[in-house]
């Protein structure tokens, strides 16, 4: 999957796939369809990016929670640990849309995505809250309630 992401985004095309796992829940849940746009400009704090993990060659979709030079610290919102720093050359796209089609309608899920993906201020708040595990705690509680 990682090789397909790299090849499609390198051509300037969108990449579409179904998310698996709960590391970004409730922002992105298993079964959501993600639309990934190629990286065309700067990557910002709070962006949810698609990258290929070095050495393992797995596709990873997590939030940028920090930056050091040309490297980005990635972390899933619903996990306690970060993924470490990733070079910009490993990041191939940014999640620009989540499609909820064919899923049970969950207004909470849709609202969280709308807030954290469109507003730069809230993206930065989500990034900092995720980096320091505040968002992780909130996600765990929210996932139990929904």
HELIX and SHEET records of a PDB file:
HELIX    1   1 UNK A    2  UNK A   10  1                                   9    
HELIX    2   2 UNK A   88  UNK A   90  5                                   3    
HELIX    3   3 UNK A  107  UNK A  118  1                                  12    
HELIX    4   4 UNK A  120  UNK A  131  1                                  12    
HELIX    5   5 UNK A  134  UNK A  145  1                                  12    
SHEET    1   A 7 UNK A  15  UNK A  18  0                                        
SHEET    2   A 7 UNK A  33  UNK A  38 -1                                        
SHEET    3   A 7 UNK A  91  UNK A  99 -1                                        
SHEET    4   A 7 UNK A  48  UNK A  52 -1                                        
SHEET    5   A 7 UNK A  59  UNK A  68 -1                                        
SHEET    6   A 7 UNK A  71  UNK A  75 -1                                        
SHEET    7   A 7 UNK A  84  UNK A  87 -1                                        
END                                                                             
